[in-house]
Amino acid sequence: MATLDSRTSAVCQQLDGQEFPVSEAQAGVNLPPMHAHCRSTTISVISEKCLENLERRAKNPDGTTSKVPADMSYKEWQENQRTAIDKSAKSDIINKTSEKITDYNSAKKVLESRNVIFDSSLKNIDEKCLVCNAERLDYLINKFSAAQKYINENKFTFKAKNMKSIGSCSYNYSGSSQTISLGINHYLSAESYIEQQKRRIESGFKMSVAEENLLNYTINHEFGHFIENIIIHNMKESKGFAKVYQKASKANSSEKFKKIINKWYDKRAYEIEKEIAKIAHSKDKRINVINYKKFVSRYGKQSSQEFFAEIFANSQGGNPNILGEAMNDYLERVFK
């Protein structure tokens, strides 16, 4: 029996409600603990007649708890949650974009209304940079309903921190938390950031975007990582993530655990990259699965994940190339 909340791992979600003979019990395979910090437990088999009068407790996305039928599986509970969130998100989304973002306080108010955790560290970046990036983040969440749905069900943080890179998007393996961060030292001046991006684009290190979208290039890029993480998270059941996680949980070091999990993620990202290339080919026969990388920035060639983020930035930057157009088609198919 798994815990009914958004933090439950994929393997425990899949095993919830399943029955196994005691003689076949194997810890980490079909008997908790399934992994480190596992919260699942076991109970004896209860007849259907007895279950009719029993309930189990579940945690709602807003932190409150409720009771559901005892025979409701994790998958059934999760589907009910998604249906309820979809209805509320559709009715609220227009109202949440009505307030204009002009400073730190208004940015905080608007994004927190979307259930974004707006970290106070964002006070450390230039206000013009903050306003532009907060507006863009609000716009992207509004544009992609899957993003708002994820944020309503899970933990999503927007922050700034001292780091070498311009931005980052971190993601935990359970899929219950993501964080987009902006590098403070890169956002001390809007003018300096824009000039920096121009040089990167001119050198081919970054993708081309419209002039007016230079200042929000990084938030577009990191949001691309955020969106791909959601897409891959939704593949977990169909692509056998639970079995991979079980295998990784038996690794004798955290490094081996990460290597096994990352290999699965990398394979999914590579599949997505090839799918976008195929869409580009369908739009222009001169593009194929070999030469498509000519249309990718040098940074986007580093990995399939960076390919996605760079092409996403291009697709949302107001001046998409053939891959940017293919990205838009791909996202429309995935989130239809």
N, C-alpha and C positions, 0 to 999 in steps of 0.2 A: 504494500500500500504506500503510494507516494504522497507527498505533501501537495495540496492544491494551491499553488501560488506561482508567480512568474519566475521564481528562482530555481525551480526544480529542473534537474539535468535532463537531457534528452533520453538517456538510457532509463532513468527512473520513470519518466513520462510513458515510455513504451511498455514497461513492465507492470505499470499500475493496473490492478484488477486481474492479473493473470494468476493461474493456480498451478502449483507444482507439488508432486509427492515429496514428503519429507525425506525419503530415501535418496532423492535426486538433488537435494539442496547443495549448492556450491557457492560459497561466499564470493562475491564479485562477479558472478555469472547470473544467478537467479535468486540470490540471497543477500540482503543488505548486511554490511555496507557495500554498495556498488562502486564507491569511489571515496576519495577524501571528503570529509565533512558531509557525508550522505545523511539525509534526514528520513529516508524511507524506513518502513518497518514491516513486520509480517503479522498476519492474523490467521486464525483458523478459518476453514471454509464454513460459511453461514448459509443456511437454506434461503431460498428466494422468499419464502413466506415470512421468515424472521426479518429479512432485509427490508421488507415493505414498511416496517415500523421504525427503522433506524435511519440516522442521518450522519453525515460527516461534515467537518468544518472546513471552509475554504477562505482564502484571503483575497479580497477584491483589489483591483489596481489602485484604488484610493487609500488603501491601508486598512479599511474596515474589514470585518469578518462576517461571514454568513453561513447558514447551514444548507446543505444540498442533500439529495437522496444518497443513502449509503452505497447504492450500486452504481452511482455515476462515476464513470472512468475519467482519468485526467483529460483524455482527448475530448470527451463530451463536454466536460467543464470548460475547457479552453475554447471550444467552439461557441459555447454560450456567452463567454466573456467577450469574444471578438464581435459577435453579433450586436451585443449591447453597446460596445464601444463605437462600432461603426455608425450606429444610429445617432449617438450623442455627438460624435465628431462631425457628421454631416450637418447637423443643426447648429453647431457652435462655430464652425470654421469661418464663416463670413463675418460674424461679429468680432472674432478675435483679430481680424486684420484691419479693423476700422480706425484704430488709434495710430497716429503717426509717431515714429521714433525720432527723437531729436537730441537725446542725451542719454547718460547712463541710466537714470531712473526710469525713463520711458521705455528704454530697451529692456530693462529688467522686468517691468510690468507686462509688456507685450509677450515676451518669451516665456515668462512664468505662467501666463494665462494658457500657454500651450503645454504646460507641464514640463518645460525645460528647466533643469537646475542651473540657474544663472549665477555663476561664482563671482564673488567680490573681487577676485584677482583681475577681472576685466577693467577695473578702475585704473590699472597700471598702463594701459595702452592709450594712444592718442584718441581723443574723443571723435574726431572725424572718421578715423579707422573703425572705431567701435560702432558708431551709428551705421556706417555703410555695411559692415559685416553682420550686424544684428538684423538690419533690414533684409539683407540677402538670406539669412538663415530663416527668418520668418516667412519670406517669399517661397523658399524651397520646401519648407514643411507644409505650407499651404498648397503648393503645387502637387506634391506627392503624398496622397492620402495614406500610403503605406508607411510613410515616415511618421505622421501624426499617430497612426495606429500603434506603431512600435513604441513611441514615446509615452503614450497613454498606458501601455501594458508593462513597460520596463523603465529602467533608469537611464536618462540621457542628460549629460552635463556639458555645458559650454563654459570654457574657462580660458585663462591666459597663464603662461608660466615661462620661467627662464629656461630656454633650451636652444640648442644650436639650430635646429630646423625652424622653418617659418611656421609650420603647422603640423598637427598630428591628429590621428583618430585611433583611439584605443578601444579594444573590444574583448570581452571575456568569452571563454569557450562555451559557457552555458547560454550565451546570447541575451542575458538579462541586463547588460549594462554596456553603454558606449559613451565615450567622451571625446569631444572635439576641442582641441587646444590651439591657441595662437601663441607664437613665440614673441614674448614681450619686446625683445631687442629689435625685432623687425617691424614693430608697429608703433614706434615712437614719433613717427612723422608720416603723414599720408603721402606727401610729395616724394619723400625718400623711398617709400615702398613702391610707388608707381614707377619711378625711374628704375628701380631694381628689377621690377617685372618686365619692363620694356626691354632691358638688356638681355634678360633670360629668353624672351620670346624671339628677339632678333638673332640670337645665337643658336636658336633651334632647341634650346634646353627645355623650353616650355611651349605649350600650344598657343596658337593665335586666338585672340578674343577681341571684341570691340573695345575701343578706347574707353568708353564709359564703364566698362566692367573690369578694368585693370585692378582697381582697389579691392574687389571682392574675388579675385582669382583663387586665392588660397582657400577661402571658405567653400567655394564651388568644388575645388579639388577634394578637400576633406569630407565634404558632404557626399561626394562620389564614393569614397571608402565606406561611409556610413550606409549608403543605399546598397552597395554590393554586399556588405555584411548582412543586411536584412535578407537579401535575395538568397545568399548561401545558407543562412539560418533556416529559411523556409525549405531548403533542399534536404535537410538533415534526415527526415524520415524516409524519403524516397531514395536517397543515396547511401543508406546504411551507416549513418554516423554513430548510432548506438553501439554497433559491433566494434567500430574503430575506437570508440571511447573506452569500451570494456578492455580492449587490447592495450590501450595506452595506460589505463589504470594499473595494469600489472607490471609496468616498466619499473626498473629499480632505481631510477633517478628522474628528477624533474626535467632534465635536458632531453632524455629519451621520450618522456611523456609528450613534451612540446613538439619534438621532431615528428612523432607519429601523427599527432593532431594537425600540425601545420602541413604535413604532406597531403592530408585529405583536403584541407582548405585550398592549398595551392592547385590541386587537381580541379576543384570546382571553378576556381578563378580562371584557369586555363581554358576550361570548357566554355565559359562565358565569353572569353576573348575570341575564341574561334567562332562562336555563334555570331558575334558582332561583325567579324570579318566576312562571314557568309552573307549577312544581310547587306553589307557594303557591296559585295559582288553582285547581289541581285539588283542593286540600284545602278551599278556601273560595272559592266563586264570586264573592264580593264583592271579592276581590282580583284585580286585573288588571295588565297590563304598564304601565299608566299610574299607577295610584294606589298601587302597592306601596311606593313610597318614603315613604309616610306612616308606615310601620312601621320606618323606618331612622333611626338617629341622625344628627345634623347632620354629624358627622365621617364617617360612612359614605356621605354623599352627595357627598363630595369627588371620588371616583373609583370605578371598578369594583373596583379592588384594595382600597380601604378599605371598600367595601361588603362584600366577601367577608370581610375580617378582622373587621369589626364584627359581622356576622351570625354568623360562626363563634364569636366570643366570647359572643354571646347564646345560641347553641345549646349551648355547653358550660358555661354559667354557672348552670344549675340552674333557670332560669325562662324558657324559650324562648317567644317570640311566634310568630306564624304563619310568619314568614320563618325563624326559628330552627328550627322544625320542618321546614320545606322544606329547609333546609340539611342537616339530618340525613338526610333522604331522599335528597338529591342525593349526599352522600358515600357513602352505602350503595350507590347505583347505580354510582358511579365506581370504588369500591374493592371491588366484589363479586368 
